[in-house]
Amino acid sequence: MKAKLLNRYFFFAGLSLMILSFLMLTFTVKMFSATGDFPKFIIKLGEFCLVFWLPFLILGIIFLLVGIIVTVYKAKKTS
């Protein structure tokens, strides 16, 4: 991994994790409000989404902040 692109990797990884966490939360809310007969796989997927949406959001925020901080630090260093 090149040091030049490290800030972009962190930024886009953080952004992706945050988007994924919002999708997981949406899926969880829809599964808890849904009625009907669902396959066991979908039910288990809803449970895992409920457990892991918050850690994904926290990691996404951390990665996003690291990417922004590294970008600002490099901009200050070059000027």
N, C-alpha and C positions, 0 to 999 in steps of 0.2 A: 504494500500500500504506500503510495507516494505521500509525502508530508504535505505537498501542495493541496492535494484533494481531500485531506483529512477533515477539514471543516465541512465540505460538501457532503461527505459520507455521513457524518454525524447529523447534519441538518436534515438530510432526506430520510435517514433512518428514523430520526425522531418524529418527523412529520408523518411518515408511514405508520409508525406505531400508534400515534395519536388518532389517525384516521381509523386504523384497525380497532382501537379500543372503543371508539364511538359506534362502529358497526357491531361490535360484540355486545355493547350495552343495548343497542336497538334490537338485536336478535333476542337477547334475554328478556327484554320487556315484552316483545311480541309473543314469545313462547309462554310467559306466565299469564298473559291475558287471553291466549288462544284456548279454544275448547275443541275437543274432538280427539280422535284416535291418531296418534303420531307414532312413527317407528321409534324403537328404543334408541337408535343412533341419534336422532334429532333431539330427543329428550336429554341424553347425556351431553350432547353438544351445547345445549342451552345451559346445563349445569356448569360445564367448564367455562363457558363464556361469562357466566355470573361470577365465578371465582377469579378469573384472570383479567377482567376488563380494567380494573383499577391498577394493578401492577403494570399493565401495558401502558396505561395513560401516564403513570408516574415516570416510567422509563422513557417514554416518548418526550415528556417535558424536559427531563434531564438531558437527553441526547440533543434535543433542539437547542437548549440553552448552551450546551458545550459548543455546538456548531456556531452559534451566534457569537459567543465570547471569543472563540478562536479567530473568527473572521475579524472582529473588532480589534483584537490584539495584533493581528498581522497588519491591519490597515494602519494602526498607530505606529507600529514598528517601522514600516516602510516610509512613513512621512516624517 
